[in-house]
């Protein structure tokens, strides 16, 4: 997990009606190192079906495949891991479901949460939302300074998320981010592959 750069979240609400597997493949072809499936509106059975199709399309050696929120669905579709929010089950609980061979990510929204996450059992943390984003309407933007604070912790690898796109990625990198996660900047773009490539090219220059 320390080597990834571009983490693309395929959100059903952001793909503009396009097929989720198509969006995942385009993002991967554009350079995404991690693909996450995020679907908060469908029945679990439908998410499992989409997840299995996405797992098959991604394969085992092109990118990592993560399921949002649900360790049970991650297990059912043979994902590489799960990403949990602060309100979800603790990482230790997810580990008991998934076993030691799977990846667990944990969202954090403050330096205090990032510090606490170091001993949570997670393998990486998400930090944000750095900028305001409709994906997380209930969360206040934390700003670039949180990136600097989390960098000083120097523990688990972290990925920065929240309103990041081509217009502000250089600010995020300058603040110390090595890895970014995006939703609409890629899977909501007219050309998903090209949007992913632009961001990945910026990140590989770090």
Z-matrix of the N, CA and C atoms (Angstrom, degrees):
N
C 1 1.457
C 2 1.526 1 112.35
N 3 1.307 2 118.35 1 -17.25
C 4 1.461 3 119.13 2 -178.72
C 5 1.523 4 112.81 3 -74.72
N 6 1.312 5 118.00 4 -16.73
C 7 1.454 6 120.42 5 -174.40
C 8 1.524 7 113.93 6 -93.86
N 9 1.329 8 118.21 7 -8.80
C 10 1.455 9 117.99 8 -176.34
C 11 1.526 10 111.41 9 -75.19
N 12 1.324 11 116.42 10 156.83
C 13 1.461 12 122.04 11 179.79
C 14 1.537 13 111.39 12 -124.34
N 15 1.339 14 116.71 13 -51.67
C 16 1.466 15 120.39 14 -174.71
C 17 1.522 16 110.52 15 -111.94
N 18 1.323 17 114.97 16 121.32
C 19 1.459 18 123.92 17 -176.20
C 20 1.532 19 106.04 18 -116.34
N 21 1.304 20 116.76 19 113.09
C 22 1.467 21 121.03 20 -176.01
C 23 1.523 22 110.21 21 -108.67
N 24 1.317 23 115.65 22 125.68
C 25 1.461 24 121.76 23 178.71
C 26 1.524 25 108.76 24 -98.22
N 27 1.317 26 115.39 25 117.89
C 28 1.461 27 121.31 26 178.31
C 29 1.530 28 107.26 27 -89.57
N 30 1.307 29 115.33 28 102.73
C 31 1.464 30 122.96 29 -174.84
C 32 1.523 31 108.86 30 -105.38
N 33 1.318 32 116.68 31 125.42
C 34 1.461 33 120.27 32 -177.28
C 35 1.516 34 112.28 33 -56.81
N 36 1.323 35 116.86 34 -32.81
C 37 1.457 36 120.26 35 -178.59
C 38 1.521 37 113.06 36 -77.94
N 39 1.324 38 117.65 37 -10.28
C 40 1.468 39 120.23 38 -173.99
C 41 1.527 40 114.25 39 -110.36
N 42 1.325 41 118.09 40 -8.10
C 43 1.470 42 119.63 41 -172.09
C 44 1.520 43 113.87 42 -86.16
N 45 1.324 44 117.46 43 4.65
C 46 1.468 45 122.23 44 176.65
C 47 1.525 46 112.08 45 59.67
N 48 1.329 47 116.03 46 40.47
C 49 1.455 48 120.65 47 175.91
C 50 1.512 49 115.37 48 79.75
N 51 1.320 50 117.28 49 -0.14
C 52 1.461 51 120.16 50 -179.41
C 53 1.520 52 110.87 51 -79.55
N 54 1.316 53 115.38 52 158.18
C 55 1.459 54 121.60 53 -179.82
C 56 1.527 55 110.19 54 -62.65
N 57 1.321 56 116.49 55 136.15
C 58 1.450 57 120.86 56 -176.98
C 59 1.529 58 112.58 57 -65.31
N 60 1.308 59 116.18 58 -39.34
C 61 1.469 60 119.66 59 179.68
C 62 1.524 61 110.41 60 -66.87
N 63 1.330 62 116.58 61 -41.47
C 64 1.467 63 120.75 62 175.58
C 65 1.528 64 110.21 63 -57.41
N 66 1.337 65 116.81 64 -46.30
C 67 1.464 66 120.67 65 -179.62
C 68 1.519 67 111.02 66 -61.71
N 69 1.326 68 117.21 67 -41.44
C 70 1.460 69 121.27 68 179.76
C 71 1.526 70 111.39 69 -63.92
N 72 1.319 71 116.99 70 -44.08
C 73 1.461 72 120.90 71 -179.26
C 74 1.524 73 111.11 72 -65.29
N 75 1.327 74 116.61 73 -41.51
C 76 1.461 75 119.83 74 178.52
C 77 1.526 76 111.19 75 -63.85
N 78 1.324 77 116.66 76 -42.76
C 79 1.464 78 120.38 77 178.28
C 80 1.523 79 110.74 78 -62.52
N 81 1.312 80 116.09 79 -42.07
C 82 1.457 81 120.80 80 179.98
C 83 1.528 82 110.55 81 -65.34
N 84 1.316 83 116.59 82 -42.20
C 85 1.466 84 120.13 83 178.69
C 86 1.526 85 111.13 84 -65.51
N 87 1.340 86 116.11 85 -24.66
C 88 1.454 87 119.92 86 176.90
C 89 1.515 88 113.91 87 -83.01
N 90 1.332 89 116.78 88 -7.05
C 91 1.451 90 119.70 89 174.97
C 92 1.513 91 116.19 90 120.78
N 93 1.329 92 118.48 91 6.32
C 94 1.466 93 120.01 92 179.28
C 95 1.525 94 110.30 93 -62.73
N 96 1.316 95 115.92 94 132.41
C 97 1.461 96 121.83 95 178.52
C 98 1.521 97 111.66 96 -91.18
N 99 1.337 98 115.65 97 -27.54
C 100 1.462 99 122.56 98 179.70
C 101 1.519 100 108.08 99 -133.20
N 102 1.316 101 115.88 100 134.77
C 103 1.466 102 122.83 101 174.82
C 104 1.521 103 107.96 102 -117.45
N 105 1.320 104 116.08 103 127.09
C 106 1.458 105 120.18 104 175.09
C 107 1.526 106 109.18 105 -114.69
N 108 1.318 107 116.55 106 136.05
C 109 1.470 108 121.80 107 173.09
C 110 1.517 109 108.04 108 -95.19
N 111 1.334 110 115.52 109 122.03
C 112 1.465 111 122.07 110 179.46
C 113 1.520 112 108.37 111 -126.20
N 114 1.304 113 116.32 112 111.64
C 115 1.466 114 121.49 113 -179.55
C 116 1.518 115 107.81 114 -141.95
N 117 1.329 116 115.67 115 100.81
C 118 1.451 117 120.77 116 -176.19
C 119 1.529 118 112.96 117 -97.47
N 120 1.333 119 116.71 118 4.03
C 121 1.461 120 118.23 119 -175.25
C 122 1.523 121 113.85 120 -114.85
N 123 1.312 122 118.96 121 -18.83
C 124 1.469 123 121.44 122 -176.62
C 125 1.521 124 111.33 123 -88.40
N 126 1.330 125 115.25 124 161.21
C 127 1.461 126 120.47 125 173.43
C 128 1.530 127 109.21 126 -65.34
N 129 1.334 128 117.54 127 148.64
C 130 1.469 129 120.20 128 -179.99
C 131 1.525 130 113.27 129 -53.63
N 132 1.336 131 117.25 130 -36.66
C 133 1.467 132 119.57 131 -179.92
C 134 1.523 133 111.09 132 -63.16
N 135 1.332 134 116.65 133 -37.33
C 136 1.465 135 120.42 134 178.66
C 137 1.527 136 110.95 135 -71.05
N 138 1.329 137 116.84 136 -35.22
C 139 1.464 138 120.15 137 177.42
C 140 1.528 139 110.08 138 -66.71
N 141 1.320 140 115.99 139 -39.76
C 142 1.466 141 120.06 140 176.44
C 143 1.522 142 110.60 141 -61.23
N 144 1.319 143 116.64 142 -44.16
C 145 1.471 144 120.11 143 179.77
C 146 1.524 145 110.76 144 -61.19
N 147 1.340 146 116.45 145 -46.03
C 148 1.463 147 120.19 146 178.37
C 149 1.520 148 111.04 147 -64.77
N 150 1.330 149 115.90 148 -39.13
C 151 1.453 150 119.95 149 -179.73
C 152 1.516 151 113.04 150 -64.50
N 153 1.310 152 116.66 151 -39.42
C 154 1.465 153 119.70 152 178.43
C 155 1.525 154 111.13 153 -66.57
N 156 1.331 155 116.16 154 -39.07
C 157 1.460 156 119.35 155 177.75
C 158 1.525 157 110.71 156 -66.70
N 159 1.326 158 116.38 157 -38.37
C 160 1.460 159 120.54 158 179.53
C 161 1.526 160 110.86 159 -69.42
N 162 1.325 161 116.34 160 -40.23
C 163 1.468 162 120.39 161 176.86
C 164 1.531 163 110.69 162 -57.30
N 165 1.324 164 115.97 163 -44.39
C 166 1.463 165 120.53 164 -179.87
C 167 1.521 166 110.95 165 -64.26
N 168 1.341 167 116.60 166 -41.09
C 169 1.465 168 120.48 167 -177.78
C 170 1.526 169 112.20 168 -69.77
N 171 1.318 170 116.55 169 -37.44
C 172 1.459 171 120.76 170 -178.19
C 173 1.518 172 111.54 171 -74.99
N 174 1.319 173 116.57 172 -35.06
C 175 1.452 174 120.06 173 -177.68
C 176 1.514 175 110.97 174 77.30
N 177 1.302 176 115.65 175 -166.33
C 178 1.465 177 120.86 176 -175.60
C 179 1.530 178 113.70 177 -109.52
N 180 1.337 179 117.19 178 -5.99
C 181 1.459 180 117.63 179 -173.93
C 182 1.526 181 113.96 180 -132.21
N 183 1.336 182 117.71 181 4.18
C 184 1.463 183 120.06 182 -178.41
C 185 1.525 184 112.24 183 -95.22
N 186 1.318 185 116.46 184 -40.54
C 187 1.459 186 122.21 185 -179.82
C 188 1.523 187 108.16 186 -158.33
N 189 1.327 188 116.14 187 160.93
C 190 1.454 189 120.38 188 173.43
C 191 1.526 190 109.20 189 -82.62
N 192 1.324 191 116.30 190 146.97
C 193 1.454 192 121.50 191 -177.77
C 194 1.526 193 109.21 192 -120.84
N 195 1.330 194 115.14 193 120.75
C 196 1.459 195 122.63 194 -175.36
C 197 1.527 196 109.90 195 -120.29
N 198 1.317 197 116.50 196 141.79
C 199 1.462 198 122.39 197 174.39
C 200 1.520 199 108.85 198 -103.54
N 201 1.310 200 116.83 199 137.87
C 202 1.454 201 121.33 200 178.30
C 203 1.530 202 111.36 201 -80.63
N 204 1.298 203 115.94 202 132.83
C 205 1.477 204 124.49 203 167.73
C 206 1.531 205 117.03 204 76.12
N 207 1.323 206 118.70 205 -40.98
C 208 1.462 207 120.20 206 -165.75
C 209 1.531 208 113.92 207 -111.50
N 210 1.342 209 118.67 208 105.90
C 211 1.466 210 120.32 209 174.38
C 212 1.526 211 112.17 210 -62.02
N 213 1.328 212 117.63 211 -34.16
C 214 1.461 213 120.53 212 -179.86
C 215 1.528 214 111.37 213 -62.23
N 216 1.331 215 116.66 214 -43.38
C 217 1.465 216 119.73 215 178.38
C 218 1.521 217 110.27 216 -69.56
N 219 1.328 218 117.04 217 -39.12
C 220 1.467 219 120.05 218 176.89
C 221 1.521 220 110.99 219 -57.91
N 222 1.311 221 116.05 220 -41.05
C 223 1.469 222 120.38 221 178.31
C 224 1.520 223 111.01 222 -67.56
N 225 1.335 224 116.57 223 -41.55
C 226 1.465 225 121.03 224 -176.69
C 227 1.522 226 112.90 225 -65.15
N 228 1.334 227 116.90 226 -31.93
C 229 1.468 228 119.62 227 -176.49
C 230 1.529 229 112.10 228 -101.90
N 231 1.334 230 116.99 229 5.09
C 232 1.462 231 122.31 230 -178.82
C 233 1.529 232 111.42 231 58.64
N 234 1.340 233 115.87 232 41.16
C 235 1.460 234 120.13 233 174.75
C 236 1.528 235 109.55 234 -68.93
N 237 1.325 236 115.78 235 165.32
C 238 1.457 237 120.07 236 177.93
C 239 1.520 238 111.93 237 -77.70
N 240 1.334 239 116.04 238 -15.59
C 241 1.447 240 118.29 239 178.79
C 242 1.508 241 112.43 240 174.64
N 243 1.331 242 114.85 241 -167.76
C 244 1.460 243 122.31 242 -176.96
C 245 1.523 244 108.40 243 -137.31
N 246 1.340 245 115.46 244 149.77
C 247 1.458 246 120.35 245 173.34
C 248 1.519 247 108.89 246 -115.29
N 249 1.324 248 116.02 247 128.13
C 250 1.456 249 122.34 248 -174.29
C 251 1.525 250 111.44 249 -111.64
N 252 1.333 251 115.51 250 146.86
C 253 1.451 252 121.24 251 171.89
C 254 1.514 253 110.02 252 -92.91
N 255 1.317 254 115.77 253 173.29
C 256 1.464 255 120.67 254 179.15
C 257 1.524 256 111.87 255 -63.20
N 258 1.334 257 116.64 256 -25.88
C 259 1.466 258 120.60 257 -178.18
C 260 1.524 259 112.87 258 -91.58
N 261 1.315 260 117.49 259 -5.10
C 262 1.459 261 121.07 260 -179.91
C 263 1.526 262 110.48 261 -83.67
N 264 1.314 263 116.02 262 -179.18
C 265 1.463 264 119.04 263 178.40
C 266 1.519 265 111.26 264 -61.71
N 267 1.327 266 118.87 265 152.36
C 268 1.466 267 120.80 266 178.19
C 269 1.532 268 111.46 267 -61.12
N 270 1.322 269 115.10 268 155.16
C 271 1.462 270 120.00 269 -179.99
C 272 1.520 271 111.89 270 -57.99
N 273 1.316 272 116.86 271 -35.39
C 274 1.462 273 119.70 272 -179.65
C 275 1.526 274 111.46 273 -64.09
N 276 1.336 275 116.31 274 -33.52
C 277 1.459 276 119.89 275 176.44
C 278 1.511 277 111.69 276 -69.62
N 279 1.331 278 116.22 277 -41.02
C 280 1.461 279 120.05 278 176.78
C 281 1.526 280 110.90 279 -63.58
N 282 1.342 281 115.74 280 -36.53
C 283 1.464 282 119.35 281 179.18
C 284 1.521 283 111.39 282 -64.05
N 285 1.313 284 116.63 283 -35.71
C 286 1.465 285 119.59 284 179.72
C 287 1.521 286 111.32 285 -67.09
N 288 1.324 287 116.88 286 -25.93
C 289 1.466 288 121.16 287 178.32
C 290 1.523 289 110.90 288 -84.26
N 291 1.320 290 116.22 289 -44.27
C 292 1.465 291 121.04 290 -171.45
C 293 1.525 292 113.94 291 -89.25
N 294 1.320 293 117.60 292 -25.49
C 295 1.455 294 119.88 293 -176.31
C 296 1.517 295 111.91 294 88.03
N 297 1.301 296 116.55 295 175.89
C 298 1.458 297 122.36 296 -172.59
C 299 1.527 298 113.35 297 -76.93
N 300 1.313 299 117.38 298 -17.49
C 301 1.458 300 119.39 299 -176.04
C 302 1.513 301 115.19 300 -84.56
N 303 1.329 302 118.71 301 -0.45
C 304 1.455 303 122.17 302 -177.30
C 305 1.524 304 111.20 303 -107.14
N 306 1.326 305 115.08 304 161.09
C 307 1.459 306 123.02 305 -176.90
C 308 1.525 307 109.53 306 -96.35
N 309 1.321 308 116.04 307 138.54
C 310 1.456 309 120.61 308 176.09
C 311 1.523 310 109.01 309 -126.41
N 312 1.335 311 115.44 310 124.39
C 313 1.455 312 121.60 311 175.69
C 314 1.516 313 109.76 312 -109.19
N 315 1.321 314 116.40 313 154.50
C 316 1.459 315 121.42 314 -178.38
C 317 1.522 316 110.06 315 -139.01
N 318 1.341 317 116.05 316 127.18
C 319 1.462 318 120.72 317 177.10
C 320 1.519 319 110.87 318 -73.82
N 321 1.331 320 116.02 319 139.96
C 322 1.463 321 121.38 320 174.32
C 323 1.519 322 108.62 321 -134.22
N 324 1.330 323 115.82 322 150.33
C 325 1.466 324 120.96 323 -174.02
C 326 1.527 325 112.69 324 -128.35
N 327 1.306 326 116.55 325 10.20
C 328 1.461 327 121.10 326 178.69
C 329 1.518 328 108.62 327 -158.45
N 330 1.330 329 115.32 328 165.35
C 331 1.460 330 119.51 329 177.26
C 332 1.522 331 110.50 330 -64.33
N 333 1.329 332 116.81 331 -34.65
C 334 1.456 333 121.12 332 179.79
C 335 1.524 334 111.12 333 -64.92
N 336 1.337 335 116.35 334 -44.31
C 337 1.464 336 119.65 335 177.94
C 338 1.524 337 111.03 336 -66.18
N 339 1.321 338 117.50 337 -38.47
C 340 1.467 339 120.69 338 178.35
C 341 1.520 340 110.75 339 -63.31
N 342 1.334 341 117.07 340 -39.88
C 343 1.464 342 120.39 341 178.50
C 344 1.521 343 111.01 342 -66.94
N 345 1.323 344 116.31 343 -42.06
C 346 1.466 345 120.34 344 179.67
C 347 1.518 346 111.35 345 -65.06
N 348 1.326 347 116.49 346 -31.68
C 349 1.465 348 121.07 347 -177.25
C 350 1.518 349 112.69 348 -68.29
N 351 1.325 350 117.39 349 -18.60
C 352 1.462 351 120.30 350 -176.84
C 353 1.526 352 112.01 351 -60.65
N 354 1.312 353 116.62 352 -30.01
C 355 1.471 354 120.82 353 -178.73
C 356 1.525 355 112.25 354 -114.35
N 357 1.338 356 115.59 355 24.65
C 358 1.467 357 120.09 356 -175.87
C 359 1.524 358 113.27 357 -87.04
N 360 1.329 359 116.33 358 -16.32
C 361 1.459 360 120.54 359 -172.88
C 362 1.510 361 112.91 360 99.54
N 363 1.346 362 116.89 361 -1.57
C 364 1.464 363 120.70 362 177.22
C 365 1.530 364 110.56 363 -75.78
N 366 1.339 365 114.97 364 159.58
C 367 1.462 366 120.95 365 178.63
C 368 1.525 367 112.37 366 -99.45
N 369 1.322 368 116.81 367 -23.81
C 370 1.460 369 122.22 368 175.64
C 371 1.514 370 107.88 369 -154.26
N 372 1.320 371 116.99 370 163.62
C 373 1.453 372 120.12 371 176.87
C 374 1.525 373 110.66 372 -125.77
N 375 1.316 374 115.20 373 151.85
C 376 1.452 375 122.28 374 169.99
C 377 1.521 376 108.13 375 -98.35
N 378 1.325 377 117.13 376 142.82
C 379 1.457 378 122.36 377 -178.56
C 380 1.520 379 109.14 378 -126.10
N 381 1.323 380 116.95 379 122.06
C 382 1.457 381 119.85 380 179.73
C 383 1.517 382 111.95 381 157.79
N 384 1.329 383 116.68 382 -165.61
C 385 1.466 384 127.43 383 0.50
C 386 1.531 385 111.85 384 -74.78
N 387 1.333 386 116.34 385 128.51
C 388 1.455 387 121.26 386 -178.55
C 389 1.524 388 110.48 387 -66.28
N 390 1.325 389 116.19 388 -45.38
C 391 1.461 390 122.21 389 175.97
C 392 1.532 391 108.37 390 -117.08
N 393 1.316 392 116.09 391 161.41
C 394 1.465 393 120.22 392 177.74
C 395 1.521 394 109.92 393 -60.61
N 396 1.338 395 115.84 394 139.64
C 397 1.458 396 120.35 395 -178.61
C 398 1.518 397 110.64 396 -147.58
N 399 1.339 398 117.82 397 139.28
C 400 1.464 399 120.07 398 177.47
C 401 1.520 400 113.13 399 -68.16
N 402 1.324 401 117.58 400 -15.28
C 403 1.462 402 120.32 401 177.75
C 404 1.534 403 111.03 402 -67.87
N 405 1.325 404 116.05 403 -30.35
C 406 1.468 405 121.28 404 179.37
C 407 1.531 406 109.21 405 -126.83
N 408 1.324 407 117.52 406 68.50
C 409 1.472 408 120.08 407 -174.75
C 410 1.521 409 113.88 408 -64.80
N 411 1.311 410 117.31 409 -22.53
C 412 1.460 411 120.17 410 -178.19
C 413 1.516 412 114.43 411 -87.58
N 414 1.341 413 117.53 412 -0.07
C 415 1.456 414 120.79 413 -176.37
C 416 1.528 415 110.50 414 -113.78
N 417 1.319 416 115.70 415 133.95
C 418 1.452 417 121.56 416 176.63
C 419 1.524 418 109.57 417 -77.04
N 420 1.333 419 116.77 418 139.98
C 421 1.464 420 120.70 419 177.05
C 422 1.528 421 110.01 420 -59.57
N 423 1.323 422 116.27 421 135.39
C 424 1.470 423 120.76 422 -175.75
C 425 1.524 424 112.43 423 -92.84
N 426 1.330 425 117.14 424 -18.11
C 427 1.457 426 120.34 425 177.35
C 428 1.520 427 113.82 426 84.02
N 429 1.323 428 114.20 427 170.42
C 430 1.460 429 121.03 428 -176.24
C 431 1.518 430 112.82 429 -71.35
N 432 1.322 431 117.72 430 -24.25
C 433 1.456 432 119.93 431 -176.29
C 434 1.522 433 112.30 432 -63.43
N 435 1.335 434 116.51 433 -28.84
C 436 1.466 435 118.63 434 179.09
C 437 1.528 436 110.76 435 -64.72
N 438 1.313 437 117.84 436 -32.93
C 439 1.465 438 120.54 437 177.17
C 440 1.528 439 109.30 438 -60.47
N 441 1.313 440 116.65 439 -44.74
C 442 1.463 441 121.02 440 -179.69
C 443 1.526 442 110.92 441 -63.05
N 444 1.324 443 116.75 442 -40.02
C 445 1.459 444 121.05 443 -179.57
C 446 1.532 445 111.18 444 -66.89
N 447 1.328 446 116.30 445 -43.61
C 448 1.466 447 119.68 446 -178.69
C 449 1.525 448 110.61 447 -68.44
N 450 1.322 449 116.92 448 -33.31
C 451 1.464 450 120.26 449 177.31
C 452 1.521 451 111.43 450 -59.37
N 453 1.307 452 117.05 451 -31.68
C 454 1.469 453 120.99 452 -178.87
C 455 1.526 454 112.02 453 -73.27
N 456 1.328 455 116.80 454 -20.46
C 457 1.464 456 120.02 455 179.54
C 458 1.523 457 110.56 456 -69.72
N 459 1.337 458 115.61 457 -38.68
C 460 1.470 459 122.03 458 174.88
C 461 1.525 460 112.93 459 51.31
N 462 1.297 461 115.49 460 54.75
C 463 1.451 462 120.79 461 177.12
C 464 1.518 463 110.09 462 -120.35
N 465 1.318 464 115.92 463 -109.30
C 466 1.459 465 120.95 464 179.44
C 467 1.530 466 110.84 465 -66.49
N 468 1.330 467 117.26 466 149.05
C 469 1.464 468 118.69 467 172.32
C 470 1.526 469 109.32 468 -61.90
N 471 1.334 470 116.34 469 144.81
C 472 1.454 471 119.15 470 179.29
C 473 1.520 472 111.28 471 -130.01
N 474 1.317 473 114.96 472 149.75
C 475 1.452 474 122.97 473 178.55
C 476 1.519 475 107.32 474 -119.55
N 477 1.322 476 116.06 475 134.82
C 478 1.461 477 122.20 476 -175.78
C 479 1.520 478 109.07 477 -94.90
N 480 1.330 479 116.18 478 137.09
C 481 1.456 480 120.90 479 -174.62
C 482 1.526 481 110.33 480 -139.70
N 483 1.308 482 116.13 481 157.70
C 484 1.446 483 121.72 482 171.82
C 485 1.516 484 114.48 483 115.57
N 486 1.330 485 117.61 484 94.37
C 487 1.453 486 122.10 485 174.15
C 488 1.508 487 115.10 486 70.34
N 489 1.325 488 117.55 487 17.85
C 490 1.467 489 120.73 488 -178.55
C 491 1.517 490 109.59 489 -83.65
N 492 1.331 491 115.67 490 135.11
C 493 1.462 492 121.00 491 177.47
C 494 1.527 493 108.90 492 -152.56
N 495 1.321 494 115.65 493 -170.25
C 496 1.462 495 120.44 494 -176.66
C 497 1.527 496 112.03 495 -60.33
N 498 1.341 497 117.24 496 -30.04
C 499 1.464 498 120.88 497 -174.73
C 500 1.525 499 113.72 498 -75.15
N 501 1.329 500 117.90 499 -23.08
C 502 1.461 501 119.04 500 -175.11
C 503 1.532 502 114.51 501 -128.05
N 504 1.320 503 117.36 502 3.01
C 505 1.463 504 119.56 503 -176.90
C 506 1.526 505 112.16 504 -61.48
N 507 1.329 506 117.48 505 -32.56
C 508 1.460 507 119.09 506 -179.85
C 509 1.532 508 111.29 507 -65.83
N 510 1.335 509 117.22 508 -34.65
C 511 1.465 510 120.89 509 175.53
C 512 1.531 511 110.57 510 -64.29
N 513 1.311 512 115.62 511 -41.13
C 514 1.465 513 121.05 512 -178.78
C 515 1.526 514 110.40 513 -65.80
N 516 1.314 515 116.04 514 -42.80
C 517 1.464 516 120.77 515 177.87
C 518 1.528 517 110.52 516 -64.46
N 519 1.334 518 116.33 517 -42.49
C 520 1.464 519 120.62 518 -179.63
C 521 1.525 520 111.62 519 -62.71
N 522 1.333 521 116.90 520 -28.34
C 523 1.461 522 121.29 521 178.93
C 524 1.522 523 112.23 522 -77.25
N 525 1.341 524 116.73 523 -10.50
C 526 1.461 525 119.93 524 175.15
C 527 1.512 526 116.14 525 118.32
N 528 1.327 527 117.59 526 7.18
C 529 1.467 528 120.08 527 -179.74
C 530 1.527 529 110.75 528 -79.05
N 531 1.321 530 115.86 529 135.66
C 532 1.459 531 122.19 530 173.73
C 533 1.517 532 111.48 531 -103.28
N 534 1.336 533 115.93 532 -20.10
C 535 1.466 534 121.67 533 -173.68
C 536 1.527 535 108.99 534 -135.99
N 537 1.322 536 116.49 535 139.24
C 538 1.466 537 119.32 536 176.78
C 539 1.521 538 109.67 537 -129.03
N 540 1.325 539 114.61 538 151.20
C 541 1.460 540 122.02 539 172.55
C 542 1.520 541 108.09 540 -118.64
N 543 1.314 542 116.44 541 136.68
C 544 1.464 543 121.06 542 -177.66
C 545 1.528 544 110.04 543 -135.54
N 546 1.314 545 114.29 544 154.48
C 547 1.462 546 121.02 545 174.19
C 548 1.531 547 107.77 546 -116.21
N 549 1.324 548 116.12 547 -83.48
C 550 1.457 549 120.90 548 -173.74
C 551 1.524 550 114.28 549 -65.76
N 552 1.321 551 117.38 550 -28.10
C 553 1.464 552 119.60 551 -179.32
C 554 1.518 553 112.31 552 -61.05
N 555 1.333 554 116.77 553 -24.39
C 556 1.468 555 120.76 554 178.26
C 557 1.522 556 111.24 555 -115.02
N 558 1.339 557 117.81 556 -62.28
C 559 1.471 558 117.21 557 -172.74
C 560 1.522 559 112.42 558 -74.23
N 561 1.345 560 117.73 559 -11.39
C 562 1.455 561 120.21 560 173.80
C 563 1.508 562 113.52 561 -97.70
N 564 1.338 563 117.27 562 -1.51
C 565 1.463 564 121.44 563 -178.87
C 566 1.521 565 110.91 564 -76.40
N 567 1.321 566 116.53 565 153.31
C 568 1.460 567 120.07 566 176.74
C 569 1.527 568 110.51 567 -62.65
N 570 1.326 569 116.85 568 -40.66
C 571 1.460 570 122.41 569 177.70
C 572 1.528 571 107.31 570 -115.16
N 573 1.308 572 116.53 571 95.56
C 574 1.460 573 122.01 572 -174.30
C 575 1.525 574 111.25 573 -61.87
N 576 1.315 575 116.27 574 -46.62
C 577 1.467 576 120.12 575 -177.35
C 578 1.524 577 111.73 576 -61.76
N 579 1.329 578 116.43 577 -45.32
C 580 1.460 579 120.33 578 -179.07
C 581 1.525 580 111.35 579 -65.09
N 582 1.328 581 116.86 580 -39.53
C 583 1.466 582 120.46 581 179.53
C 584 1.520 583 110.78 582 -64.21
N 585 1.323 584 117.17 583 -41.44
C 586 1.461 585 120.79 584 177.93
C 587 1.525 586 110.64 585 -64.56
N 588 1.310 587 116.63 586 -41.19
C 589 1.472 588 120.72 587 -177.60
C 590 1.530 589 111.18 588 -63.94
N 591 1.322 590 117.26 589 -39.78
C 592 1.462 591 120.42 590 179.67
C 593 1.526 592 110.42 591 -60.43
N 594 1.324 593 116.22 592 -47.50
C 595 1.458 594 120.20 593 -179.21
C 596 1.528 595 111.76 594 -66.94
N 597 1.322 596 116.00 595 -42.78
C 598 1.466 597 119.44 596 -179.70
C 599 1.525 598 110.87 597 -63.07
N 600 1.318 599 117.74 598 -39.85
C 601 1.455 600 120.86 599 179.13
C 602 1.538 601 111.09 600 -62.25
N 603 1.328 602 116.69 601 -38.12
C 604 1.467 603 119.82 602 177.87
C 605 1.528 604 109.89 603 -65.25
N 606 1.308 605 116.55 604 -41.73
C 607 1.461 606 121.49 605 -176.84
C 608 1.525 607 112.92 606 -69.96
N 609 1.302 608 116.82 607 -34.84
C 610 1.470 609 119.73 608 -178.14
C 611 1.522 610 111.81 609 -74.01
N 612 1.319 611 117.94 610 -10.14
C 613 1.466 612 121.35 611 177.65
C 614 1.533 613 112.16 612 -86.52
N 615 1.336 614 117.02 613 -5.97
C 616 1.465 615 119.99 614 -179.26
C 617 1.531 616 109.74 615 -65.64
